[in-house]
Amino acid sequence: MRTQSLKAFGLAILVLVFSAERAPAPIVEEPTPRPVTKPKTESKSAPAAEAGMNSRSVQVVLTENTRAAILYLRKRVQEYESQPLAGKSDVHPDEILQQLRQALGTRFNNVSILDGGSPSRGEGLTMIFDLQAKVGTISFTTNTVSFTATFKNGAGRTLQTISSSGKSMVPYPGFFGTQFSKAASKTFADFSQKLNATR
């Protein structure tokens, strides 16, 4: 009898143990993990925007004076070469723009000389080229080449103005030519020196 009571009591305890709700597990605070950070790499800063005369490109705009001066030189060539036994003239109108391109090429990577039309807006510079030229007619008269170069930024603000000039004399006797190219060369040599000194 007693044994049966013990068995019943043990069975009741087992039922209570299995039927009882489990107590929640104790809360353990864990440290919050730190976010993984990548090592800082030195970012290469973008090159500073080109400003002022440090631009790498320039567009040349010819003034009406320049067009008239080149036309005048071409007429002088025609007049000289139309004379009997005159031969070839030593005046070369195209050398003006060729020497201008060469002089600008020592300072700018990209040089464009516009043949009419308006300059395109961009980060480069615009140069207004205003030329005057005169060819000596007889021995001991003077050849002159002079021009003004006005540099403007994209907003149209004038940054720099350079004036250059050069002279040469028509030799005696006149069949040695006018020596006009010497005047042009002196002018562009002066311009190159002044241009490379600008900042």
C-alpha positions in Angstrom: 0.0 0.0 0.0 2.7 2.3 0.9 4.6 1.4 -2.2 1.7 2.3 -4.4 1.4 5.7 -2.6 5.0 6.4 -3.3 4.6 5.5 -6.9 1.6 7.7 -7.3 3.4 10.5 -5.6 6.4 10.1 -7.9 4.2 10.0 -10.9 2.5 13.2 -9.8 5.8 14.9 -9.4 6.9 13.8 -12.9 3.7 15.1 -14.4 4.2 18.5 -12.7 7.8 18.7 -13.8 7.0 18.0 -17.5 3.8 20.1 -17.5 5.4 23.1 -15.8 6.4 26.0 -18.1 10.1 26.4 -18.5 11.5 29.5 -17.0 13.0 31.9 -19.5 16.8 31.7 -19.9 18.7 34.4 -18.1 19.4 37.5 -20.2 23.1 37.9 -20.9 24.2 41.3 -22.3 26.7 41.0 -25.1 28.7 44.0 -26.2 27.5 45.6 -29.4 29.9 44.7 -32.2 31.6 47.6 -33.8 30.9 48.2 -37.5 33.7 47.1 -39.8 35.4 50.1 -41.2 37.6 50.0 -44.3 41.0 51.6 -44.0 40.9 55.1 -45.3 42.5 55.4 -48.7 43.8 58.7 -49.8 41.5 59.8 -52.6 43.2 61.5 -55.4 41.8 65.0 -55.5 40.5 66.1 -58.9 42.8 68.5 -60.7 42.1 72.1 -60.0 40.0 73.7 -62.6 42.0 75.6 -65.1 41.8 79.3 -64.5 43.0 82.4 -66.2 45.9 82.2 -68.6 46.6 78.6 -67.5 44.0 77.2 -69.9 45.2 74.5 -72.3 43.2 75.7 -75.3 42.5 78.9 -77.1 40.2 79.9 -80.0 41.4 82.8 -82.2 38.8 85.2 -83.5 40.0 87.5 -86.4 38.8 91.1 -86.4 37.7 93.0 -89.5 41.0 94.8 -89.3 42.8 91.5 -89.5 40.8 90.3 -92.5 41.4 93.6 -94.2 45.1 93.4 -93.6 45.4 89.9 -95.0 43.4 90.9 -98.0 45.7 93.9 -98.5 48.8 91.6 -98.4 47.2 89.3 -101.0 46.5 92.3 -103.3 50.1 93.5 -102.9 51.3 90.1 -104.0 49.0 90.1 -107.1 50.1 93.6 -108.0 53.8 92.8 -107.8 53.5 89.5 -109.7 51.4 91.0 -112.4 54.3 93.3 -113.5 56.5 92.2 -116.4 59.6 90.2 -115.3 58.7 90.7 -111.7 58.9 87.0 -110.6 57.5 85.8 -107.3 56.7 88.1 -104.4 58.5 87.5 -101.1 55.3 88.6 -99.3 53.4 85.6 -98.0 50.0 86.5 -96.4 49.4 83.0 -95.1 52.6 83.2 -93.0 50.8 85.6 -90.6 48.4 83.0 -89.3 51.0 80.2 -89.5 53.3 82.2 -87.2 50.5 83.1 -84.9 49.6 79.4 -84.6 53.2 78.5 -83.9 53.6 81.2 -81.3 50.4 80.1 -79.5 51.4 76.5 -79.7 54.3 77.2 -77.3 51.8 78.0 -74.6 48.6 76.1 -75.4 48.0 72.5 -76.4 45.0 73.2 -78.5 44.9 76.2 -80.9 42.0 76.8 -83.3 41.8 79.8 -85.6 38.2 80.4 -86.5 37.3 81.2 -90.1 34.1 83.2 -89.4 31.4 82.3 -86.9 31.3 82.8 -83.1 33.6 81.0 -80.7 32.1 78.0 -78.9 31.7 78.4 -75.2 33.9 76.2 -73.1 36.6 76.2 -70.5 39.2 77.5 -72.9 40.2 81.0 -73.8 39.2 83.2 -76.7 41.8 85.5 -78.3 40.8 88.5 -80.4 43.5 89.0 -83.0 43.7 92.5 -84.4 46.3 92.9 -87.1 47.8 95.8 -89.1 50.4 95.4 -91.8 52.1 97.6 -94.4 54.5 96.6 -97.2 57.2 99.1 -98.3 56.8 100.1 -101.9 60.4 101.2 -102.9 63.9 100.9 -101.5 64.5 102.3 -98.0 60.8 102.4 -97.1 59.6 100.5 -94.1 57.6 97.3 -93.7 55.5 97.1 -90.5 53.6 94.4 -88.8 51.7 95.0 -85.6 48.8 93.4 -83.7 47.0 93.3 -80.5 46.0 90.0 -78.9 43.2 90.2 -76.3 42.6 87.1 -74.2 39.2 86.5 -72.7 37.8 83.7 -70.5 34.6 81.8 -71.0 32.5 84.5 -69.3 33.9 87.2 -71.7 36.1 88.9 -69.1 39.4 90.3 -70.5 42.4 88.5 -68.8 45.3 89.8 -70.8 46.1 92.1 -73.7 49.4 91.8 -75.5 50.6 94.3 -78.2 53.5 93.4 -80.5 55.2 95.1 -83.5 58.1 94.7 -85.8 59.7 96.6 -88.7 62.1 95.9 -91.6 63.4 98.0 -94.5 63.0 97.4 -98.2 66.6 96.9 -99.4 68.4 98.6 -102.3 68.1 97.6 -105.1 64.5 96.6 -104.9 64.8 93.4 -106.8 66.2 91.8 -103.6 62.6 91.7 -102.4 60.7 93.6 -99.7 62.0 91.7 -96.7 58.5 91.9 -95.3 58.9 88.5 -93.6 61.6 89.9 -91.3 59.1 92.4 -89.9 56.6 89.6 -89.4 59.2 87.4 -87.7 60.2 90.2 -85.3 56.6 90.8 -84.4 55.9 87.2 -83.5 59.2 86.8 -81.7 58.2 89.7 -79.5 54.7 88.3 -79.0 56.0 84.8 -78.0 58.3 86.4 -75.4 55.5 88.4 -73.9 53.0 85.5 -74.0 55.4 83.1 -72.2 55.9 85.8 -69.5 52.2 86.0 -68.7 50.6 84.2 -65.7 
